[in-house]
Amino acid sequence: MTCTSLSLPAAPNFSGDSYDFWAIKMKRFLVLSDLWEIVENGFEVPAANAQLSTAKQQTLRENYSKDAKALFIIQSVLSDEIFPCIKDATTAKEAWEKLQHHYGTKEVVEDYDPRYAPLYAALRTGNWDATLKFIQNHPQPAEAVKAKISHEGKRPLHVAALFGHHHILERLLPLMSTEDVKLTDNHGFTALHEATYGRDVRVAQCLVQRNRELLTIPSNDHWIPLTRALSVGNKETAAYLFREIPAEELAPEKGINGVNVLSMCFSSQILLDEALKLLRNYPKLAVTAGDSGSTFLEALASVPSAFPSGRQLTCWERWILRRRRNIYKVDESNVTYKQSRELLQIACEQLSELRKEELEKSRARLALIQAAKMGIPEFIKEVIKKHPHVFWAGENPRNAIFVGVEYRQASVFDLIHGMVWKNALAEMTDRNGNTLLHMAGVLAPSAQLHDISGAALQMQRELQWFKEVESITPASRKESLNNDKKTARQLFTEEHKDLGKQGEKWMKGTATYFSLVAALVATVVFAAAFTVPGGNDQTTGYPIFSKKKAFVVFVLSDAISLFSSSTSIIMFLGILTSRYAEDDFLKALPLKLITGLLTLFISMASMLVAFSAALFVMLHGKAWIVIPLSFLACVPIASFIWLQFPLFVEITVSTFGPSIFNRNANKHWLTR
């Protein structure tokens, strides 16, 4: 496992659907990998007897290497069903072009007649008079009503449905035969597919009443209109289509429509009540493969927000959660959580009835791994309770706990404390010889790190993960070498080298900024100590207002401000001169920063009190001046504290607050 391979996001997998979206993502990945140019343009292979210079030979070797790497990446992201399409391709360019030919959007541009542009414009704006006039003036009115009038092959019915003009549909439909109503565009969309993009249910009603076959006609990507409505979040139209489509059309025996609808309901988090009814009627849908080969189980494992563990909790709610020791009790009244849990339970009940061969086809293990990546402990618990074999199934020993550590999902890792095979997991290795501790040594995904402010706190979180996993690792495994001959600590150091440098830079920059502010405060309050308000008595040398209470307040607050600002400067200097060892980021450096910030806040607040007390001493009896000036003095200091206080709180909570790990919450989950 190398640092380079982990610095890029994972290449997107392709199972046959949504090629255009996949191609965009894959192109971006290849660009980041510096491989897109070789895929797009290929390279010229010289004749066998050609004489090449040393430079050209080197370039040719580099091109061969890049092409082989690009071809391997493209092959590795394809499902087993898609791979035969490119198995004979010898270059990355050839493989890419074959995929584009088989799965890319096929637009029949030659069928489009630009003379239909006025008709398209009239339909788009909802102008029935102009629409009717164009049709009547056309040499073949019957052809005009069903002609392709856009580059995407959309017909008049499609355009009217897309823009939600039901009044035009009501007039167009009588001019068309039943078969004409079923005509599709270049994407395989019927007019009912287009109606799902609008919010006017009457459009869908017009079309369904005219021809109910539209309900079950799939597009090129194998989606019926109901699936499309769910994918675009059109709840009203989807609810109508759910009521109209015959229930038996969604049965697993009828094909992939049922599982597609079920998965899209859950993914879009709408009409979960309808999804529940569907799954109760046809529980086999839970383990039936959809159009891309994926199952409903995988959809369940891909939406963290559908479960309590995926909810963004406030500090107060998090505190309550840690004491309830049961993730299901959080906001149990939330209907979405209840429905998601019931869907999960029904799906897992189906797992318990499957034989080993059927279990592999259900892709339950893939779903379990996906749940670990997304941080959904509820899914992992339910699956393991119903079918523990899923946890260990497959040839790859990298299980859900390994993945949970790699993707820094604390709620998933916590499950290990309730597993009877906890010690076995701590000693296991994957194909690369990596233990759990090695996985903790790998740099966390960027998405996890970006939620934490500053590189220093990111480094601290990484160290907290490493220490937590190390605490359950047997002593005999702490120094184990992986296939790259590296211990977990060596891997951690190598992977976090750049993050450590960034953390050092962040710490020094922050300390320099705050030390300047602290030095300024110290200078002001030190000078104020020798230029007391009202001056000194010329005879005795004592301050003139020394007997006034306000003067005592001035002296005390000025002294506190001086001492605290001096302490703050010392703390920040300690940060600037630190050796910046890895473990310093865990406690030592954050503690210095916390102390420095706290004393800086105290010094600034004390300076404000000293200023107000000095005004009160000198302008005694003139409250109308003292009070407004004191409030005005609060503005800049309060603004500074208000801007920097969140950083102080985050550092304090990260260092001394509740741990992100909760061993007690999952001690007995497998035996309940």
C-alpha positions in Angstrom: 0.0 0.0 0.0 1.6 3.2 -1.1 0.9 6.8 -0.3 0.4 7.7 -3.9 -2.4 5.2 -4.4 -4.2 6.6 -1.5 -3.9 10.3 -2.4 -6.5 10.1 -5.1 -10.3 9.3 -4.7 -11.4 5.9 -5.7 -12.2 5.4 -9.4 -16.0 5.2 -10.0 -17.4 1.8 -10.8 -19.5 1.2 -13.8 -22.3 -1.5 -14.0 -24.0 -0.5 -17.2 -26.4 2.4 -16.3 -25.9 6.2 -16.4 -22.9 5.9 -18.7 -22.8 9.7 -19.3 -22.5 10.5 -15.6 -19.9 7.7 -15.1 -17.9 9.0 -18.1 -17.7 12.5 -16.6 -16.5 11.1 -13.2 -14.0 8.7 -14.8 -12.6 11.4 -17.1 -11.9 13.6 -14.1 -10.3 10.7 -12.3 -8.0 10.0 -15.3 -7.2 13.7 -15.6 -6.1 13.7 -11.9 -4.1 10.5 -12.6 -2.4 12.2 -15.6 -3.7 9.5 -17.8 -6.6 11.1 -19.8 -4.4 12.3 -22.7 -3.3 8.8 -23.4 -6.9 7.5 -23.2 -8.3 10.3 -25.4 -5.5 10.4 -28.1 -3.7 7.1 -27.7 -0.2 7.0 -29.0 1.6 6.0 -32.2 3.4 2.7 -32.2 6.4 2.9 -34.5 7.2 0.1 -37.0 9.2 -2.8 -35.7 12.3 -1.9 -37.7 12.1 1.9 -37.0 15.3 3.5 -35.6 14.4 5.6 -32.6 16.5 8.1 -30.7 17.1 7.6 -26.9 14.6 10.3 -26.1 11.9 8.8 -28.3 12.5 5.4 -26.8 12.0 6.8 -23.4 8.8 8.6 -24.5 7.5 5.3 -26.0 8.2 3.4 -22.8 6.4 6.1 -20.8 3.4 5.9 -23.2 3.3 2.1 -22.9 3.4 2.3 -19.1 0.7 5.0 -19.0 -1.5 3.1 -21.5 -1.2 -0.1 -19.5 -2.1 1.6 -16.3 -5.1 3.4 -17.8 -6.4 0.2 -19.4 -6.0 -1.6 -16.1 -8.0 1.1 -14.3 -10.8 1.0 -16.8 -11.0 -2.8 -16.7 -10.9 -2.9 -12.9 -13.9 -0.5 -12.5 -16.2 -2.6 -14.7 -18.6 -5.1 -13.4 -18.4 -8.8 -14.5 -21.4 -8.2 -16.8 -19.7 -5.2 -18.6 -16.1 -6.5 -18.8 -16.7 -8.8 -21.8 -17.4 -5.7 -23.9 -13.8 -4.6 -23.7 -11.9 -7.9 -23.0 -10.3 -7.9 -26.4 -9.2 -4.2 -26.2 -5.4 -3.8 -26.2 -5.2 -0.1 -25.5 -7.0 2.2 -23.1 -8.3 4.3 -26.1 -9.8 1.3 -27.7 -11.5 0.2 -24.4 -12.9 3.7 -23.9 -14.3 3.9 -27.4 -15.9 0.5 -27.1 -17.7 1.5 -23.9 -18.8 4.8 -25.5 -20.1 2.9 -28.5 -22.1 0.4 -26.4 -23.4 2.6 -23.6 -23.0 6.2 -24.6 -26.0 8.3 -25.6 -27.0 7.6 -29.1 -28.6 10.6 -30.6 -30.2 10.3 -34.0 -29.5 13.8 -35.1 -30.3 13.1 -38.8 -34.0 12.5 -37.8 -34.3 16.1 -36.6 -35.7 18.6 -39.0 -34.9 22.2 -38.1 -38.1 23.4 -39.8 -39.9 22.1 -36.6 -38.2 24.9 -34.5 -41.4 27.1 -34.5 -43.4 24.1 -33.3 -40.9 23.5 -30.5 -41.0 27.2 -29.4 -44.8 27.2 -29.4 -45.0 24.0 -27.3 -42.3 25.3 -24.9 -44.2 28.5 -24.2 -47.6 26.8 -24.0 -49.1 28.6 -27.0 -51.8 26.3 -28.3 -52.9 28.6 -31.1 -49.4 28.7 -32.6 -49.1 24.9 -32.1 -52.4 24.2 -33.9 -51.6 26.6 -36.7 -48.2 24.9 -37.4 -49.8 21.4 -37.4 -52.7 22.4 -39.7 -50.3 24.2 -42.1 -48.0 21.2 -42.3 -48.2 19.0 -45.5 -48.7 16.0 -43.3 -50.5 17.0 -40.0 -50.6 13.4 -38.8 -46.8 13.2 -39.1 -46.2 16.7 -37.5 -47.9 15.5 -34.3 -45.4 12.7 -33.8 -42.3 14.0 -35.5 -39.0 14.5 -33.8 -38.7 18.2 -33.2 -35.4 18.5 -31.2 -31.9 17.2 -31.4 -32.7 14.7 -28.6 -35.5 13.3 -30.6 -38.3 14.8 -28.5 -41.7 14.8 -30.0 -44.5 17.4 -29.5 -46.0 15.3 -26.7 -42.7 15.1 -24.9 -42.1 18.9 -25.1 -45.6 19.7 -23.8 -45.2 17.2 -21.0 -41.7 18.4 -20.1 -42.8 22.0 -19.7 -46.0 21.0 -17.8 -48.6 22.3 -20.3 -51.5 20.0 -19.6 -53.9 22.1 -21.6 -51.9 21.4 -24.7 -51.7 17.7 -23.9 -55.5 17.6 -23.6 -55.7 18.9 -27.2 -52.8 16.9 -28.7 -53.8 13.5 -27.4 -57.0 13.2 -29.4 -54.9 13.9 -32.6 -52.7 10.8 -31.9 -53.3 7.1 -32.0 -52.7 4.9 -28.9 -49.4 3.6 -30.4 -48.2 7.2 -31.2 -48.6 8.1 -27.5 -46.0 5.4 -26.7 -43.3 6.8 -29.0 -40.0 7.5 -27.4 -37.1 10.0 -27.9 -33.4 9.1 -28.4 -33.1 8.3 -24.7 -36.0 5.9 -24.7 -38.2 8.4 -22.7 -41.9 8.4 -23.3 -44.0 11.6 -22.6 -44.7 10.2 -19.2 -41.0 10.1 -18.4 -40.9 13.8 -19.3 -43.9 14.5 -17.2 -42.0 13.4 -14.1 -39.7 16.5 -14.2 -42.7 18.9 -13.7 -44.7 19.4 -10.6 -48.1 19.4 -12.2 -49.7 15.9 -11.6 -52.4 16.7 -14.2 -49.8 16.2 -16.9 -49.2 12.6 -15.8 -52.9 12.0 -15.3 -53.7 13.1 -18.9 -51.1 10.7 -20.3 -52.0 7.7 -18.1 -55.7 8.1 -18.8 -54.9 8.0 -22.6 -52.7 4.9 -22.4 -51.9 3.0 -19.3 -49.1 1.1 -21.0 -47.0 4.2 -20.5 -46.7 3.2 -16.8 -44.4 0.2 -17.6 -42.4 1.3 -20.6 -38.8 1.5 -19.7 -36.2 4.0 -21.0 -32.8 3.1 -22.4 -31.5 3.1 -18.8 -34.2 0.6 -17.9 -36.2 3.0 -15.7 -40.0 3.2 -15.9 -41.6 6.6 -15.3 -42.2 5.9 -11.6 -38.4 5.3 -11.0 -37.6 8.5 -12.9 -40.1 10.5 -10.8 -38.5 9.2 -7.6 -35.0 10.0 -8.9 -35.8 13.6 -9.5 -37.6 13.9 -6.1 -41.1 14.6 -7.6 -43.1 13.3 -4.7 -46.5 14.3 -6.0 -46.2 12.7 -9.4 -44.4 9.6 -7.9 -47.3 9.1 -5.5 -49.8 9.2 -8.3 -47.8 6.8 -10.4 -47.5 4.4 -7.4 -51.3 4.4 -7.1 -51.8 3.7 -10.8 -49.2 1.1 -11.6 -50.5 -2.5 -11.1 -48.8 -3.9 -8.0 -47.9 -7.2 -9.9 -45.8 -5.2 -12.3 -43.4 -4.5 -9.5 -43.1 -8.1 -8.4 -39.6 -9.7 -8.6 -40.9 -12.2 -11.2 -41.6 -9.3 -13.5 -38.1 -8.1 -13.7 -36.1 -5.2 -12.3 -38.8 -2.6 -12.0 -39.7 -3.5 -8.4 -36.2 -3.4 -7.0 -35.4 -0.2 -9.0 -38.5 1.5 -7.5 -37.7 0.2 -4.0 -34.1 1.3 -4.1 -34.9 4.8 -5.6 -37.6 5.3 -2.9 -35.0 4.8 -0.2 -32.2 6.7 -1.9 -34.4 9.7 -2.5 -36.1 9.3 1.0 -39.6 9.9 -0.3 -42.7 7.7 -0.2 -41.1 5.3 2.3 -44.5 4.2 3.3 -45.2 3.0 -0.2 -41.8 1.3 -0.2 -42.7 -0.5 3.0 -46.0 -1.7 1.5 -44.1 -3.0 -1.6 -41.5 -4.8 0.4 -44.1 -6.4 2.7 -45.9 -7.7 -0.4 -42.7 -8.8 -2.1 -40.0 -9.4 0.4 -37.8 -11.1 -2.2 -37.2 -7.7 -3.7 -34.7 -7.1 -1.0 -32.3 -9.6 -2.5 -33.2 -9.2 -6.2 -30.6 -7.6 -8.5 -31.6 -4.4 -10.2 -30.6 -3.0 -13.6 -27.0 -2.4 -12.6 -26.7 -5.6 -10.7 -27.1 -3.9 -7.3 -29.7 -4.9 -4.8 -31.9 -3.1 -2.3 -29.6 -4.1 0.4 -26.9 -1.9 -1.2 -29.3 1.0 -1.4 -30.0 0.6 2.4 -26.3 0.8 3.0 -25.8 4.0 1.1 -28.0 6.5 2.9 -26.6 7.3 6.3 -29.2 10.1 6.9 -32.0 7.5 6.9 -30.7 6.2 10.3 -30.2 7.8 13.7 -26.4 7.4 13.4 -26.3 9.6 10.3 -28.0 12.5 12.0 -26.0 15.6 12.8 -26.3 15.9 16.6 -25.9 18.9 18.7 -23.5 18.6 21.7 -26.5 18.2 24.1 -28.1 15.4 21.9 -24.7 13.7 21.7 -24.4 13.8 25.5 -27.8 12.2 25.9 -27.0 9.5 23.2 -23.8 8.4 25.0 -25.8 7.7 28.2 -28.7 5.9 26.5 -26.4 3.4 25.0 -28.8 2.6 22.2 -28.7 4.5 18.9 -32.2 3.5 18.1 -33.6 5.5 21.0 -32.5 8.8 19.5 -35.6 10.6 18.2 -37.5 7.3 17.9 -40.6 9.3 17.1 -39.1 10.3 13.8 -41.2 8.4 11.2 -38.3 8.2 8.7 -36.1 6.3 11.2 -38.9 3.9 12.0 -39.6 3.2 8.4 -36.0 2.8 7.5 -35.5 0.4 10.4 -38.5 -1.7 9.3 -37.2 -1.8 5.7 -33.9 -3.0 7.0 -35.4 -5.7 9.2 -37.5 -7.1 6.4 -34.5 -7.1 4.1 -32.4 -8.9 6.7 -35.1 -11.5 7.3 -34.7 -12.5 3.7 -30.9 -13.0 4.2 -31.5 -15.6 6.9 -33.5 -17.7 4.4 -30.7 -17.7 1.7 -28.3 -20.5 0.9 -24.6 -19.8 0.5 -24.9 -19.5 -3.3 -27.9 -17.2 -3.1 -26.2 -15.2 -0.4 -23.3 -14.3 -2.7 -25.8 -13.3 -5.4 -27.6 -11.0 -3.0 -24.3 -8.9 -2.7 -24.9 -8.8 1.1 -21.2 -8.6 1.8 -20.8 -5.7 -0.6 -23.6 -4.0 1.1 -22.0 -4.6 4.5 -18.7 -3.0 3.3 -20.7 -0.1 1.9 -22.4 0.4 5.2 -19.0 0.5 6.9 -17.8 3.1 4.5 -20.8 5.3 5.0 -20.8 4.8 8.8 -24.2 3.0 9.3 -23.8 0.7 12.4 -27.5 -0.1 12.5 -27.2 -1.9 9.1 -24.1 -3.8 10.2 -25.7 -4.9 13.5 -28.9 -6.1 11.8 -27.1 -8.0 9.1 -24.7 -9.8 11.4 -27.5 -10.7 13.8 -29.5 -12.3 11.1 -26.6 -13.9 9.1 -23.2 -13.7 10.8 -21.7 -15.6 7.9 -22.0 -12.4 5.8 -19.3 -10.7 7.9 -16.7 -13.4 7.0 -18.0 -14.3 3.5 -15.8 -13.8 0.4 -12.2 -14.3 -0.4 -11.0 -10.9 0.7 -10.4 -10.9 4.5 -11.0 -7.1 4.7 -14.2 -7.0 6.6 -16.5 -4.2 7.8 -14.4 -3.4 10.8 -11.3 -3.0 8.6 -13.2 -0.7 6.3 -14.7 1.2 9.2 -11.2 2.0 10.5 -9.9 2.9 7.0 -12.8 5.3 6.4 -12.7 6.6 10.0 -16.2 5.6 11.0 -16.0 5.6 14.8 -19.6 4.2 15.2 -18.6 1.2 13.1 -15.3 0.6 14.9 -17.1 0.7 18.2 -19.0 -2.5 17.2 -15.9 -4.5 17.7 -16.3 -4.2 21.5 -19.5 -6.3 21.3 -18.1 -9.0 19.1 -17.0 -12.3 20.5 -14.3 -12.5 17.9 -12.8 -9.1 18.9 -9.3 -10.6 19.6 -9.3 -12.5 16.3 -10.1 -9.3 14.4 -7.3 -7.4 16.1 -4.9 -10.1 14.9 -6.2 -10.5 11.4 -4.4 -9.2 8.3 -5.7 -8.4 4.8 -4.2 -9.5 1.5 -1.5 -6.8 1.8 -0.5 -8.0 5.3 -2.1 -5.0 7.0 -3.6 -5.3 10.4 -6.3 -3.1 11.9 -3.5 -0.9 13.3 -2.0 -0.6 9.8 -5.4 0.7 8.6 -5.4 3.3 11.3 -2.0 4.3 10.0 -3.3 5.1 6.6 -4.2 8.7 6.0 -8.0 9.3 6.4 -10.1 10.1 3.4 -10.2 13.8 2.7 -13.9 14.0 3.3 -13.4 13.0 6.9 -10.5 15.4 7.4 -12.3 18.4 5.9 -14.8 18.3 8.7 -12.0 19.3 11.2 -10.6 22.8 11.4 -6.9 23.2 10.8 -4.2 20.6 9.9 -3.0 20.4 13.5 -6.5 19.2 14.7 -6.7 16.9 11.8 -3.3 15.4 12.9 -4.6 15.1 16.4 -7.7 13.2 15.2 -5.5 10.8 13.3 -3.4 10.2 16.3 -6.5 9.6 18.4 -7.6 7.0 15.9 -4.2 5.3 16.0 -4.0 5.2 19.8 -7.6 3.8 20.0 -6.9 1.0 17.6 -3.5 0.4 19.2 -5.2 -0.1 22.6 -7.0 -3.2 21.4 -4.1 -4.6 19.3 -2.2 -7.4 21.0 1.5 -6.6 21.8 2.6 -9.3 19.4 0.9 -7.5 16.5 1.9 -3.9 17.2 5.2 -4.4 15.4 3.9 -6.7 12.6 5.2 -5.9 9.1 2.9 -5.7 6.1 3.8 -6.9 2.6 5.7 -3.6 2.1 7.9 -4.5 5.2 6.4 -1.6 7.2 5.1 -1.5 10.8 1.9 0.3 11.5 3.8 3.2 13.1 6.1 3.5 10.1 3.1 3.5 7.8 1.5 6.2 9.9 4.6 8.4 9.8 4.9 8.0 6.0 1.3 8.6 5.3 1.0 11.6 7.6 4.3 13.3 6.7 2.7 16.1 4.7 -0.2 16.5 7.1 2.4 16.9 10.0 4.1 19.7 8.0 0.8 21.4 7.3 -0.1 21.1 11.0 3.2 22.6 12.0 2.7 25.5 9.6 -0.9 26.0 10.9 0.3 26.0 14.5 3.1 28.4 13.9 0.9 30.8 11.9 -1.8 30.7 14.6 0.7 31.2 17.4 2.4 34.1 15.6 -0.9 35.9 15.1 -2.1 35.5 18.6 1.3 36.3 20.2 1.3 39.7 18.4 -2.1 40.5 19.9 -1.0 39.3 23.4 2.2 41.5 23.1 0.1 44.5 22.2 -2.1 44.0 25.2 0.9 43.5 27.5 2.5 46.7 26.2 -0.7 48.8 26.8 -1.5 47.5 30.3 2.2 47.7 31.4 2.3 51.4 30.4 -1.1 52.0 32.1 0.3 50.7 35.4 2.7 53.7 35.5 0.4 56.3 34.2 -2.5 55.9 36.6 -5.7 57.8 36.1 -5.6 61.2 37.8 -1.9 61.1 38.4 0.1 61.0 41.7 0.1 63.3 44.7 3.2 65.6 44.3 3.9 65.4 48.1 3.4 61.7 48.9 3.8 60.2 45.5 0.6 58.1 46.0 -2.1 58.1 43.3 -4.6 60.8 43.9 -7.6 58.5 43.6 -6.1 55.5 45.4 -8.9 55.4 48.0 -11.6 55.1 45.4 -13.1 51.6 44.8 -13.0 52.2 41.0 -9.2 52.8 41.3 -8.7 49.5 43.1 -10.7 47.8 40.3 -8.4 49.5 37.8 -5.3 48.3 39.5 -6.5 44.7 39.9 -7.8 44.3 36.3 -4.7 45.9 34.9 -2.5 43.5 36.9 -4.6 40.5 35.8 -4.4 41.7 32.2 -0.6 42.0 32.4 0.0 38.6 34.0 -2.4 36.8 31.7 -1.1 38.4 28.5 2.5 37.6 29.6 1.4 33.9 30.1 -0.2 33.9 26.7 3.0 35.2 25.1 5.0 32.4 26.8 2.5 29.8 25.6 2.6 30.9 22.0 6.4 31.2 22.1 6.4 27.6 23.4 4.4 26.6 20.3 6.8 28.4 18.0 9.9 26.7 19.5 8.3 23.2 19.8 10.1 20.2 18.2 6.8 19.2 16.5 7.1 15.4 17.0 4.0 13.4 15.9 2.8 12.8 19.5 3.1 16.5 20.3 -0.1 17.0 18.3 -2.0 14.8 20.6 -1.9 16.8 23.8 1.2 19.0 24.2 0.6 21.5 21.4 -3.2 21.7 21.8 -2.7 22.3 25.5 -0.4 25.2 24.9 -2.7 26.7 22.3 -5.7 26.3 24.7 -3.8 27.9 27.6 -2.5 30.7 25.3 -6.0 31.5 23.9 -7.7 31.3 27.4 -5.2 33.7 29.0 -5.4 36.0 25.9 -9.2 36.2 26.3 -8.8 36.9 30.0 -6.2 39.6 29.4 -8.4 41.4 26.8 -11.4 41.2 29.1 -9.4 42.5 32.0 -8.0 45.3 29.9 -11.5 46.4 29.0 -12.4 46.4 32.7 -9.3 48.5 33.5 -10.2 51.0 30.8 -13.8 51.4 32.0 -12.6 51.7 35.6 -10.1 54.4 34.6 -12.9 56.3 32.8 -15.1 56.1 35.9 -12.3 57.4 38.1 -11.5 60.4 35.9 -15.1 61.2 34.9 -16.8 60.5 38.2 -20.4 61.8 38.1 -20.5 61.8 34.3 -22.1 58.5 33.7 -23.6 59.7 30.4 -20.0 59.8 29.0 -18.6 56.8 30.9 -21.2 54.2 30.0 -21.4 54.8 26.2 -17.6 54.9 26.0 -17.3 51.6 27.9 -19.8 49.9 25.6 -18.0 51.2 22.6 -14.7 49.8 24.0 -16.4 46.4 24.2 -17.1 46.3 20.5 -13.6 45.5 19.1 -12.6 43.2 21.9 -15.9 41.3 21.9 -15.7 41.0 18.2 -12.2 39.4 18.5 -13.3 37.0 21.1 -16.5 36.1 19.2 -14.5 35.3 16.1 -11.9 33.2 17.8 -14.0 31.6 20.5 -15.3 28.8 18.2 -11.7 27.8 17.5 -11.0 27.7 21.3 -14.0 25.5 21.9 -13.2 23.1 19.1 -9.6 22.6 20.3 -10.8 22.2 23.9 -13.5 19.7 23.0 -11.2 17.8 20.7 -8.5 17.5 23.4 -10.4 17.2 26.6 -14.0 16.6 25.6 -15.8 13.3 25.2 -14.0 10.8 22.9 -15.4 10.1 19.5 -15.3 6.5 20.5 -17.8 4.9 22.8 -16.8 1.4 24.0 -19.7 1.0 26.4 -22.5 1.7 23.9 -21.9 -1.5 21.9 -20.6 -4.0 24.5 -23.5 -6.5 24.3 -25.2 -5.6 21.0 -24.6 -9.1 19.5 -26.2 -10.9 22.4 -29.3 -8.7 22.7 
